[in-house]
Amino acid sequence: AVVSTQSTGYFIQTNLSTMKSKASTVTQLLLTAFSMLTIPLTLFFAGRWYLFAAWENTDVYSAILAILAVHVILGVYCYVAYQEVIAEGPAPVAQLKKAD
């Protein structure tokens, strides 16, 4: 079977864009995981030692601050993922049939 250069070029271009998309997804996931670990912990201890140091129940207020940070990070991650799906556009019908 002879493969034309046009179809091979499309195949290579498609594979490169798929690889870039996967790398972008993994990068976004790692960045989110790192943020989920560092930002809430930092806010908890910063709130405990500096922001709410003069108040009673500093742990409660610091925990609320950390929980709010987790929700913001998850919201941003979902928004970015949703925008990525919208940018890709709808899947072709042939791909949808293969998935079934």
Sequence and secondary structure as in RCSB ss.txt:
>XXXX:A:sequence
AVVSTQSTGYFIQTNLSTMKSKASTVTQLLLTAFSMLTIPLTLFFAGRWYLFAAWENTDVYSAILAILAVHVILG
VYCYVAYQEVIAEGPAPVAQLKKAD
>XXXX:A:secstr
    HHHHHHHHHHHHHHHHHHHHHHHHHHHHHHHHHHHHHHHHHHIIIIISTTSS HHHHHHHHHHHHHHHHHH
HHHHHHHHHHHHH    HHHHHHH 
